[in-house]
Amino acid sequence: MTEQAMQETGVGADARDLAQLCAKVEPASRYHYRLSSVRQRTMARPAGSLGLLDEVVHRIAAIRRQVAPGPLPAVVSVLAADHGVASQGTSLFPPATTSRVLDLIAAGSAPVSLLAADVGARVEWADFGLLTPVGDQRYKVAPGTADISQRDAMTIGQAVRAMANGARFASHRLGAEPLVAVGEIGVGNTTASAALSARLLGLPAAQVVGAGSGVDEATIARKTALVDAALARVGDAAGDPVRLVASLGGFEIAGNVGVILAAAANRQIVVLDGFITAVAALVAIRMCPPAGDYLVAAHQSAERGHAPLLEALGQPPLLDLGLRLGMGSGAALALGLIKAGLTVDQSTPAAAAAGLVMP
């Protein structure tokens, strides 16, 4: 974003903070990636025998600048916001559901809370744009977005503020845990994410609109028509990711862009949950390409647009279970796998010590 644009939006300080954050994101260490790969060839098991988990271990070594990082502590982040397009009947649930789910997360009784506890991770959450307020309001920009089929979801200034607030949330609440699982909740957000995906990837709406909360084919057709209307209204804005988020996105999506950038700047591993967090990650990479080195895709969800997003991110998923629960649940599940891979990598004895000669 240009200096003039920053002045016009009235959020120059937030935009400068984001620019400074991007400047801090360094490419992951190729040197440590190679050292991790070479070290594994000396261990008492065939190199690459854990498949994708071994690749993730090497990438974590590159992110952390440690040859054998070992098991790492984790935190799960869940940002919540409502979407104006949900008023068009895009979900099985009314918008008020988002606040009720966040209440469950706050109480520690939501599915993500249980899954996170199972791997020793804490859950941090925030209201970034709910119609019904829940908890701390420091990071909230507005109570929900506008209906993207009719007008922009938010102003550019609000998009920048939500991204900057995501970075602040990461600084205030996510701490220094090396593994950051990124999740979200928001009734209507699969429609907004489909619109963003279509424009970012250059795909027609029909290739990225899915069942979301589990809607029927008639509702999928309605969602597709709404995304088509939003894309026709916006035109080609893919070259400016901030403007694109303002036109088609959500406050939790913009907030997660900031979370991802902040985590990358701190050399934390970003474990992406599903479709919506993958959209946020692609926006983050368009703003700051080195941030792509810090991503791990937890799973491929049942959403139609998730696979092409993961391909664009260059991220093969650790799991493919047909999940569509959201709230960071898939990322919390994947944390156990990642920790297991790191444990095996650190604990496997050297081949020589074990009296073995590995091929």
N, C-alpha and C positions, 0 to 999 in steps of 0.2 A: 504494500500500500504506500502510495507516495506521500510526501510531507503535506502537500496541498490537500489530498484526500483526508489525511488525519485531521487537519484543521477543520475541514468541512464537516466531518462527522462529530467533532467536538470531543473525541476520545483519544487525543494525541498521546497522552501519557500511557494509556492502555496499549495502544498500537506500538509505541516505542518499547514498552516492557516486553511485548511479544517478539519484536525484532531482536531485542537483546537476548531473549531466551533462545531463539533460533540460532543466534551467533555462538551460543555456548554448546550447541549440540555438535559433537565431533563424531566422525565415522568410527565405528567399532574397530578394535585393533586387529588387523589382519595377522600381525605377528603372533598374538596370543591364540588366535584361531589355529594357526599352523602348529604352534607348540602343543596345543591340546590334541590335535590330530596325530602328531608324531608320538606324543606320550602314550596315546591309546594303543599304538602299534606295539608297544613294549609290554602291554598288560597280558595277564593270563586269560585272555579270551580273544576270539577273532575281532579284528578291528571292524567297527560298524555293525557289530552283531546285535545291537539294540535298535538298528534301523534309524528312523527319524529321531528317536530320543538321543542317539549319539550326536547327530547333527545339531540338535538343540543345545546339547552340552557344550559343543565347540563354540557355538554362537554366544552362549552365556560367558564362556571364558573370554571371548573377544570383547564382550560388553563390559565385563567386570575387570578386565586386564589382569586375570588370574588364570594360571594354567589348569588348576584343579579346584574350582570354587567350593565344592562340597555342598551339602544341603543348605538352603538359604531360607530365611524367614520371609513371610509374604503378608500382604495386606490386600483386601478386596475393596474396590471403590465402586459405589453405585450412585449415579446422578439421576435425578428425577425431574420431569417436566411434562406439561400437557400440550396438546397440539390442536389448533383450531379446526383442522381438517377432520378431526374425529367427529365433529358435529354432523358430518355427512354419512354417518353410519358405517365407518370403515372397520370397526372392531366388534367383537362379541360383547365388549364391556363398555359402559359409559365412562366419560373422562374422570368422574369422581373416584374410579377404581384406583387410579395411580396413587392418590394420596393414601388410600387405605392400605395398599401394598407397602408403601414407604413406612407407614405406621408399624406394619408387621416386621419390617427390616429393623426399624428402630428398637422394637421390643425383643429382637433376637430370635424370632420364631418363624421367619420366612425360610423357604427352601435354601436360598443362598447362605443364610446365617448358619444353618445346620451343616451344609457342605463345607463352608469355610472353617467351622469349628473342628470338623473331622480331620483337617490338615493343619490345624494349629494357626490359622490365619484370622486376624480380626477384620471386621467389616466397618468401613467408614462410608457415610452417606450424606447427601445434601439435596435440598430443594433448590433447583435451578430455575424453576418456572412453573410451579403447580398452581392450579386454580384455587385449591384449598391449601393454605399454608401448612407445612409440617416442619417443626423444629427450627434450627438456625436459619435466619433469612439473609445472612451476610452475602451469600453468593447469588442470590436471586436477582434477575434482571427485570422480569415482568411476569404477571400471572398468565402464562400460556402464550402461544403464538397465534397469529392470524391464520385463516384458512388459505393454504397455499394455492388452491385452485382458483382463488379470486384475487388475492393480492400477496405481497411479500410477507413472509413469515414474521420478519422483524426488520428493523432498520440496520444499516451497516454498523452504526454506532453500537447498537445492542449486540450484534454478532461479535464485534471486537471485545465488548465488555464481558460477554459470556465466556469467550476464550480466555481472557485475562483472569476472570474469576476462577476458571478451571485450574489455571496455573497456581493461583493463590490457595485454592482448596488443597491442591497437592502439597504445597509448602506447609500449610497450616495443619493438615490432618493426616496425610499419608506417610509422613515420617521418612525414614531412611531404609525401610525394608527393601531389599534388592529386587524382590518379585512383586510387581504391582498388577493385580488382576483388574481389568477395566470393564465395568458393566453399566447398565442403565435401566430405567423403566419409564414408560410414557405411552399411554393409550393414544394410538394414531401415529406412533413413530415409525412403523414399518412403511407407511405411505410416504412420509417425508423422506425416509432413507431411500426408498425406491426412486423417488424423483431425483434426489442427489446422485444416486448411482447411475441412473440413466444419462444424466448430463455429464458426469465425470468420466464415464466409460464410453459414451457415444452409442448407447444401446437404446432400442425402443422400449417403451414402458412395459410391453407384454413380456419381455425377457427378464424383468427384474421385480415385477409385482408378484407377491406371493400371498399365502393364506394368513400370515401374521398370527393373530390369536386363535386361528382355526376356523376362519370364516368359510362360507360355501362359495361355489363357483359364481353365483350371481353377485356376491359381494366383491369377489376378486375382479369381476368385470367392472363393477362400479369404481373400485380403487384404481383400476387401470385407466378408466376415463378421467378420473380426477387428476392422476399423474400426467396424462396427456394434456389436460387443460393447463396445469401448472407449467409444463415445459413449453407449451405454445405461448403462454403469457411471458415467460422469462426470456425466451430466445437462447442464443448461444452465449452463456456466461462462464463456460468452463475454464477460461483462462484466468479468472480471478476467483480463487477459492473462497475468499472472505465474502465477496458479493454473492457467490452462489449459496453459501450457508444462510446469508441474510434472506435470500429470495425463497429458498426451499426447505431450510433445515429446521432445527429445534434447539432450544436452549441447552438441553442435556447433550445433544450432539456437539454443539459449539463448545460446551464446557469440557467434554472429553477430548476435543482437540487440544485444549490447554493442558489437561492432565497428561496427555501423551507427550507433548513437547517438554513439559516440566520434568517428567520421568526420564526422558531421553537425555536432557541436559544434566541430570543427576546420575547418569549411568545406571539406571534401573531398568530391569527387564519388563517390558509391557506385554502382559498376557491378555490378548484380545478375546472378548467373549464371542458375540455373534454378529449378525448382519449390521446392526446399528453401530456398534463400536468399530467394525471394519470400515464403514463409511467415514467415521471420524478420523480413523487412521489414514485413509487415503487423502483426506483434506489436509491433515497434518504433514504428510509427505509432500504434497503439492506446495505447501508453504515452506517446508524445511526438509529437503530430500534426505539428509543424513539420518533423520529420525527413523527411517525405514529399517536401519540396522538393529533397532532396539525392540522389534516386534516379534512375538510368537503367537501364532493363531491356535487358540485352544481347541476349536472344533469347527466343523462345517454344519451349519444349522439346516433346518428344513426349508428356510426361505429361498425362493428361486434365485434371487439376486446375490446370494452370499458367495457361491462358487466363482462367478466372474470377478467379484471384488477380491477374493483371496488370490486369484490368479494375477490380478493387477498388482497386488501387494507383494507377490512372490512368496507367499506364505502357505505351504502345505499344512493342513490341519492335523493336530495330534489325534483328534477323535472325530468320528462321523456316526452319530447316534440318532440323527433325526430330531435333535432337540429344538424346542421353540419356547423355552421357559423364560429366557431373558434374565434380567437382574444380576448378571454376572455368574449365573449358576454353572454354565459350561466352563468358564475360566476357572472357577473354584475347583471343579472336577479335575481339570487338567493340571492344577498345581500339584496334586498328588503324584501324577505321572512325572512331572518335571523334577520334583524332589527325589523320586525314586531313581531317575536317570543320573542325577547328580550324586546320589549316595553310592550307586554302583560304580560310577566313574572314580570316585575318591577311594572306595574300599577295595576294588579289585587289586590283588597283589601283582607285583611285577612278574613277568614270565620267568625270568632267571631265578628269582627267589622261590618260585613255585616249582622249579625243576622242569619247566615246560619250554618248548620252542614253538612259538606261534608262527603260522604261515604268513 
